[in-house]
Structure formats: C-alpha cells, structure tokens
C-alpha cells in the first residue's frame, strides 16, 4: 500500500471525514497549512454535509486536483476544459471500481436514512460496517496515478 493510501486511511480512522482524510494525506504536495485544508474539506464529509450526495473521498480527490492542477483565469476556456477533463477522468476511474461517486449509492442507503446531520459515532462496529476506508484509499490511489506520477 502506498504511503498516501495508508495516510488517508489512517486519517479516517482518527475521525476525519472522507474528504479531509484524502486531502490531509496530500498535505506535503499542496501549499496550504493543515488547519486550512481541514477547514476547506470539512463541508464535504458524508456526501456534502451528510446529505449523501457526491462521496467525500471523491470530493477530496477533486479538491486536491484543483489545488495541484486547477485553473485561475475566468476566461481561459482551454484551461477550464483541460481541468474538467482531468476531473471527469478521475471520476471515471472511481466509477470503474464502484459504479458511482454518489455517497448514498455507495453505502446502499435509503431516502429515509438521509435525514440527520449528526455524524455516526466512530466505533469498531462503524469501521467494520462502512466501506468508506476503501473509497478513501481508492481516491488517494487515483490522485497518485493521474496527478502525482
């Protein structure tokens, strides 16, 4: 297992959300301090504020892609297109493995399970039931494969 995948998984086991876990693993590659990257990625856990939309691991992957390969000029359609192509490629890699980037679909949740903003307690049972650590490791692997290498 790569160092980034291991760090991302370890971050999750420390209690960071999926997006934070991925982003924090790549702290050595980005020009931000730990507190800033944790705050920046904090809204994306639980599929965006626990709404179970886009997977936090995938969101973290996209945040890192933006920080490392993003564009800055509002009228540079070429740069935008290249960046969006990168994001779509990363999303496709994730989808190849799991079929979706949507949190509720990845977790097999029903609509009535989506109501509470309160995060689940992190217990041994939680970690055994939740496949999130695998999604986080995959996101780190995709970043390494497509951006870092």
BAFI-3210 file (N, C-alpha, C; in Angstrom, 3 decimals, decimal comma, padded with zeros to 6 digits):
// residues 149
n [1|2|3|4|5|6|7|8|9|10|11|12|13|14|15|16|17|18|19|20|21|22|23|24|25|26|27|28|29|30|31|32|33|34|35|36|37|38|39|40|41|42|43|44|45|46|47|48|49|50|51|52|53|54|55|56|57|58|59|60|61|62|63|64|65|66|67|68|69|70|71|72|73|74|75|76|77|78|79|80|81|82|83|84|85|86|87|88|89|90|91|92|93|94|95|96|97|98|99|100|101|102|103|104|105|106|107|108|109|110|111|112|113|114|115|116|117|118|119|120|121|122|123|124|125|126|127|128|129|130|131|132|133|134|135|136|137|138|139|140|141|142|143|144|145|146|147|148|149]
n.u [000,861|000,560|002,185|000,509|-002,077|-002,165|-001,828|-004,165|-006,156|-005,465|-005,984|-008,767|-009,427|-008,697|-010,779|-011,330|-013,351|-014,317|-013,467|-011,651|-009,805|-008,632|-007,610|-005,842|-003,894|-002,336|-000,988|001,711|002,054|000,651|000,167|-000,767|-001,643|-002,218|-004,589|-006,056|-006,525|-008,019|-010,288|-011,211|-011,969|-013,852|-016,636|-017,439|-017,740|-019,575|-020,888|-021,237|-021,905|-023,277|-025,433|-025,400|-024,684|-022,362|-019,667|-017,500|-014,806|-014,321|-014,837|-012,730|-010,623|-011,081|-010,711|-007,956|-007,003|-007,784|-006,245|-003,673|-003,661|-005,442|-007,212|-006,982|-007,726|-010,605|-011,531|-010,220|-010,906|-009,716|-007,964|-009,879|-011,366|-009,398|-008,957|-011,488|-011,672|-009,692|-010,877|-013,176|-011,957|-010,776|-013,074|-014,262|-012,422|-012,847|-015,541|-015,314|-014,450|-016,383|-018,871|-020,270|-020,178|-021,671|-022,521|-024,743|-025,502|-023,180|-023,091|-025,449|-027,817|-031,138|-033,698|-035,009|-033,002|-031,471|-031,809|-030,671|-028,303|-026,392|-023,334|-022,406|-021,370|-017,985|-017,061|-015,700|-017,459|-018,671|-016,495|-016,125|-018,510|-018,713|-017,680|-016,090|-013,338|-012,113|-012,963|-011,675|-008,971|-008,891|-009,395|-007,059|-005,201|-005,939|-005,344|-002,565|-001,884|-002,883|-002,258|000,088|002,145]
n.v [-001,187|002,210|005,106|007,368|006,274|004,803|006,873|008,334|006,458|006,091|008,671|008,750|006,811|008,166|009,850|011,903|013,289|011,813|013,396|015,155|013,271|012,308|014,725|015,643|013,685|014,420|016,665|017,336|017,956|020,193|023,750|024,658|025,121|022,751|023,280|024,940|023,276|021,298|022,727|023,663|021,266|020,265|020,540|018,617|016,046|012,997|012,910|015,598|017,514|015,531|014,923|012,918|013,040|013,690|011,555|011,956|011,165|011,203|013,908|015,016|014,124|015,637|018,203|018,179|017,806|020,249|022,039|021,294|021,178|023,011|025,770|029,365|031,675|033,386|033,525|031,650|029,332|027,084|026,117|025,603|023,591|021,572|021,080|020,230|017,932|016,404|016,085|014,634|012,328|011,320|010,855|008,878|006,784|006,190|005,449|003,184|001,285|001,291|001,926|004,298|007,743|008,681|009,116|007,956|005,886|004,377|003,504|002,149|003,270|004,159|006,598|007,452|007,229|009,417|011,750|012,939|015,339|014,683|013,177|009,698|007,767|006,962|003,871|000,568|-001,176|000,545|001,069|-001,500|-001,981|000,073|000,854|003,001|003,540|002,106|003,527|005,912|005,155|004,388|006,853|008,242|006,658|007,097|009,824|009,700|008,119|009,545|012,270|012,763|010,990]
n.w [000,000|-000,812|000,639|000,661|000,412|002,786|004,685|004,183|004,887|007,589|008,554|008,336|010,221|012,458|012,765|011,014|008,365|005,177|002,947|004,192|005,073|002,705|001,584|003,597|003,532|001,392|002,110|001,979|-000,668|-001,354|-001,145|001,418|004,869|007,544|009,097|007,365|005,068|006,286|007,142|004,663|003,416|005,135|004,780|002,995|003,904|004,457|002,059|001,245|003,643|005,017|003,419|001,687|-001,008|-003,511|-002,986|-000,215|-000,330|-003,090|-003,528|-002,030|-003,569|-005,864|-004,834|-004,223|-006,819|-007,945|-006,424|-007,183|-009,988|-010,971|-012,596|-012,993|-014,327|-015,318|-017,943|-019,440|-021,336|-022,451|-020,451|-018,471|-019,739|-019,965|-017,268|-016,366|-017,893|-016,668|-014,118|-014,815|-015,795|-013,466|-011,940|-013,515|-013,197|-010,505|-010,636|-012,266|-010,513|-008,458|-009,507|-009,109|-007,936|-005,955|-002,655|-001,099|-002,769|-002,898|-000,270|-000,075|000,943|001,970|001,196|003,609|005,433|005,315|006,749|009,125|010,277|012,052|012,695|012,505|015,323|015,751|015,996|016,613|015,373|013,529|011,773|010,805|009,408|007,514|004,228|003,683|004,148|002,125|-000,131|000,317|000,206|-002,469|-003,731|-003,011|-004,336|-007,013|-007,262|-006,951|-009,195|-011,445|-011,105|-009,459|-010,332]
ca.u [000,000|001,353|002,147|-000,664|-003,255|-002,083|-002,098|-005,582|-006,898|-005,179|-006,708|-010,162|-009,522|-008,552|-012,057|-011,560|-014,317|-013,704|-012,776|-010,499|-008,838|-007,911|-006,864|-004,770|-002,838|-001,512|-000,554|003,076|002,043|-000,112|000,714|-001,693|-001,375|-003,137|-005,882|-006,778|-007,026|-009,074|-011,500|-011,651|-012,585|-014,778|-018,037|-017,689|-017,926|-020,937|-021,509|-021,548|-022,697|-024,086|-026,619|-025,191|-024,572|-021,074|-018,816|-016,465|-013,492|-014,228|-014,713|-011,362|-009,811|-011,264|-010,086|-006,514|-006,784|-007,886|-005,097|-002,438|-003,764|-006,583|-007,031|-007,262|-008,246|-012,019|-011,832|-009,342|-011,728|-008,842|-007,540|-011,072|-011,663|-008,388|-009,178|-012,714|-011,331|-008,985|-011,863|-014,002|-011,121|-010,661|-014,393|-014,456|-011,595|-013,568|-016,760|-014,947|-014,296|-017,556|-020,109|-020,864|-019,470|-022,716|-022,370|-025,857|-025,468|-022,027|-023,408|-026,713|-028,754|-032,475|-034,026|-035,352|-031,781|-030,680|-032,380|-029,939|-026,985|-025,496|-022,491|-022,408|-020,249|-016,918|-016,781|-015,155|-018,564|-018,793|-015,417|-016,346|-019,671|-018,574|-016,608|-015,514|-011,868|-011,741|-013,180|-010,619|-007,728|-009,011|-009,224|-005,624|-004,537|-006,229|-004,544|-001,178|-001,784|-003,211|-001,690|001,424|003,141]
ca.v [000,000|003,436|005,963|008,244|005,465|004,486|008,104|008,657|005,511|006,424|009,910|008,380|006,083|009,168|010,542|012,909|012,838|011,216|014,428|015,582|012,176|012,324|015,985|015,702|012,768|015,075|017,953|017,616|018,334|021,421|024,935|025,083|024,556|021,682|023,817|025,448|022,185|020,613|023,556|023,675|019,985|019,831|020,561|017,586|014,740|012,454|013,245|017,029|017,851|014,352|014,834|011,698|013,352|013,227|010,927|012,820|010,746|011,739|015,366|015,277|013,886|016,792|019,351|018,069|018,060|021,692|022,714|020,963|021,317|023,863|026,986|030,576|032,771|033,117|033,479|030,669|028,155|025,951|025,600|025,041|022,329|020,579|020,722|019,432|016,628|015,717|015,716|013,564|011,127|010,816|010,333|007,621|005,769|005,832|004,748|001,856|000,378|001,256|002,139|005,597|008,615|009,180|008,527|007,086|004,697|003,598|002,918|001,417|003,902|004,532|008,020|007,751|007,187|010,580|012,932|013,530|015,912|014,231|012,075|008,440|007,580|006,129|002,720|-000,564|-001,663|001,509|000,831|-002,812|-001,913|001,101|000,656|004,320|003,481|001,637|004,642|006,881|004,620|004,458|008,253|008,542|005,919|007,793|011,054|009,305|007,576|010,501|013,603|012,787|010,255]
ca.w [000,000|-000,873|001,823|000,604|000,733|004,221|005,436|004,015|005,722|008,992|008,863|008,527|011,493|013,521|012,900|009,972|007,375|003,987|002,170|004,987|005,108|001,433|001,444|004,578|003,110|000,374|002,655|001,522|-002,085|-001,566|-000,489|002,459|006,184|007,947|009,515|006,194|004,241|007,037|007,076|003,263|003,065|006,183|004,337|002,003|004,533|004,426|000,779|001,336|004,825|005,359|002,555|000,914|-002,437|-004,015|-001,973|000,329|-000,839|-004,452|-003,392|-001,606|-004,760|-006,750|-004,171|-004,455|-008,251|-008,153|-005,816|-007,898|-011,448|-011,296|-013,393|-012,219|-015,154|-015,597|-019,380|-020,081|-021,603|-022,713|-019,144|-017,831|-020,411|-019,574|-015,868|-016,284|-018,458|-015,589|-013,088|-015,367|-015,857|-012,098|-011,572|-014,245|-012,531|-009,282|-011,054|-012,774|-009,372|-007,570|-010,247|-008,837|-006,995|-005,060|-001,325|-000,679|-003,616|-002,446|001,034|-000,149|001,868|001,513|001,423|004,997|006,233|004,935|007,387|010,237|010,033|013,125|012,230|013,253|016,241|015,203|016,852|015,859|014,536|012,435|010,816|010,199|008,513|006,490|003,247|003,381|004,112|000,785|-001,063|000,617|-000,348|-003,927|-004,122|-002,889|-005,414|-008,268|-007,252|-007,230|-010,546|-012,505|-010,891|-008,854|-011,131]
c.u [000,899|001,222|000,897|-001,944|-003,302|-002,396|-003,578|-006,446|-006,700|-005,920|-008,174|-010,355|-009,303|-009,838|-012,298|-012,594|-013,582|-012,908|-011,525|-009,409|-007,986|-007,038|-005,661|-003,601|-001,861|-001,009|000,847|003,140|001,360|000,470|-000,289|-001,273|-002,489|-004,519|-006,707|-007,335|-008,126|-010,377|-012,076|-012,421|-013,659|-016,236|-018,421|-017,872|-019,377|-021,658|-022,041|-022,495|-023,668|-025,415|-026,542|-025,218|-023,217|-020,209|-017,718|-015,076|-013,285|-014,085|-013,302|-010,385|-009,883|-010,647|-008,577|-006,186|-006,839|-006,689|-003,807|-002,489|-004,881|-006,209|-007,414|-007,874|-009,677|-012,358|-010,956|-010,102|-010,894|-008,405|-008,712|-011,381|-010,688|-008,609|-010,431|-012,501|-010,605|-009,962|-012,731|-013,236|-010,995|-011,977|-014,647|-013,645|-012,294|-014,807|-016,460|-014,894|-015,594|-018,895|-020,732|-019,908|-020,459|-022,686|-023,494|-025,898|-024,314|-022,333|-024,709|-027,763|-030,081|-032,730|-034,302|-034,140|-030,944|-031,045|-031,467|-028,589|-025,942|-024,652|-022,605|-021,193|-019,242|-016,538|-016,147|-016,215|-018,768|-017,751|-015,562|-017,456|-019,431|-017,421|-015,839|-013,993|-011,377|-011,905|-012,070|-009,292|-007,750|-008,808|-007,750|-004,841|-004,737|-005,436|-003,095|-001,001|-001,928|-002,507|-000,227|002,466|003,328]
c.v [001,240|004,229|006,841|007,483|005,158|005,718|008,461|007,752|005,817|007,678|009,615|007,692|007,004|009,964|011,650|012,387|012,373|012,238|014,906|014,515|012,140|013,576|016,041|014,789|013,426|016,446|018,331|018,112|019,680|022,565|025,519|024,474|023,563|022,216|024,283|024,318|021,413|021,412|023,550|022,404|019,531|019,743|019,374|016,186|014,300|012,778|014,662|017,304|016,769|014,299|013,621|011,933|012,844|012,741|011,882|012,450|011,283|013,263|015,754|015,122|015,091|018,058|019,325|018,325|019,555|022,438|022,479|021,268|022,253|025,086|028,201|031,709|032,480|032,977|032,489|029,360|026,912|025,307|024,971|023,661|021,232|020,129|019,854|018,038|015,776|015,222|014,561|012,247|010,495|010,194|008,991|006,483|005,261|005,008|003,350|000,843|000,202|001,516|003,508|006,439|009,201|008,395|007,543|005,804|003,784|002,861|002,114|001,960|004,229|005,993|008,348|007,696|008,453|011,843|013,642|014,116|015,431|013,056|010,842|008,388|006,623|005,053|001,631|-001,112|-000,759|001,205|-000,520|-002,774|-001,000|000,820|001,946|004,310|003,011|002,746|005,677|006,418|004,672|005,887|008,651|007,874|006,618|009,094|010,725|008,920|008,661|011,851|013,576|012,129|010,819]
c.w [000,000|000,422|001,829|000,949|002,228|005,059|005,364|004,895|007,209|009,432|009,152|009,880|012,692|013,730|011,894|008,987|006,113|003,173|002,909|004,978|003,847|001,334|002,373|004,195|002,132|000,823|002,171|000,079|-002,352|-000,748|000,509|003,785|006,536|008,307|008,319|005,344|004,964|007,007|005,659|002,909|004,053|005,735|003,466|002,588|004,478|003,135|000,773|002,501|005,247|004,600|001,643|-000,590|-002,935|-002,847|-001,521|-000,153|-002,256|-004,399|-002,969|-002,760|-005,699|-006,152|-004,424|-005,924|-008,551|-007,598|-006,601|-009,390|-011,897|-012,125|-012,551|-013,036|-015,585|-017,081|-020,141|-020,279|-021,882|-021,398|-018,407|-018,412|-020,022|-018,123|-015,708|-016,865|-017,402|-014,520|-013,579|-015,456|-014,469|-011,639|-012,262|-013,630|-011,265|-009,631|-011,602|-011,645|-008,588|-008,259|-010,083|-007,997|-005,982|-003,743|-000,981|-001,506|-003,215|-001,145|001,030|000,797|001,190|001,856|002,888|005,936|006,048|005,703|008,386|009,831|011,051|012,620|013,116|014,160|015,611|016,217|015,988|014,903|013,319|011,359|010,121|009,152|007,314|005,536|002,936|003,302|002,745|-000,245|-000,915|000,029|-001,875|-004,417|-004,063|-004,017|-006,765|-008,356|-007,591|-008,693|-011,623|-012,331|-010,448|-009,744|-012,510]
res [x|x|x|x|x|x|x|x|x|x|x|x|x|x|x|x|x|x|x|x|x|x|x|x|x|x|x|x|x|x|x|x|x|x|x|x|x|x|x|x|x|x|x|x|x|x|x|x|x|x|x|x|x|x|x|x|x|x|x|x|x|x|x|x|x|x|x|x|x|x|x|x|x|x|x|x|x|x|x|x|x|x|x|x|x|x|x|x|x|x|x|x|x|x|x|x|x|x|x|x|x|x|x|x|x|x|x|x|x|x|x|x|x|x|x|x|x|x|x|x|x|x|x|x|x|x|x|x|x|x|x|x|x|x|x|x|x|x|x|x|x|x|x|x|x|x|x|x|x]
***
